Amino acid sequence: MAQPAAPRAMESRTGRVKQRYGPSGERLVAGVVALSEDKYYVMLVQSNSGRSWVLPKGGWETDEATAQEAACREAWEEAGIVVTVQYDLGTIVEKRGATIKSEYHFFQATVDRLENEWPEMNKRTRNWMSFKQAEAVLQERPELLEALNRSTMHR
């Protein structure tokens, strides 16, 4: 179990200069299914466009040793949460037709702290949701719904 890290800088990373890619050119992405301590709620954030809800996730960068490290950074940048990773939920492939677009590395985590200020607080709203609420808003994102379904969140 990884211990929660102290909040990082108040500036989120941008661009894809340090982005990791897989052998077929697929983007490597890391994210968390961030649960409340009782596992009845999951933290979701608004997408960049603000039109949908997503799990905190983003590019695994070349200066990060592990996908878990990247996932915890993304949780902080996008949702302002400090988490402890509990489980590796495995990889999930996102396809566009027959082509693999992205390979997601998801981790189940417990939210240890919600910060009042975080790097993307002016771009994203965060919200606790029940399983049914999260399941409903993630219907258009099967890769994120799969991560939610792999978690041990209470249904």
Protein Blocks (a to p, Z undefined) as FASTA:
>chain_A
ZZddddddfbdcedjklpccdfkopacddddddddfkopaccddddfkopaccddddddd
fklmbfklmmmmmmmmmnopacddfbdgbjadddehjbcfbdcdddddddfbdcfbdfkl
mmpccddddfklmmmmmmmmmmlmmmmmmpmcdZZ
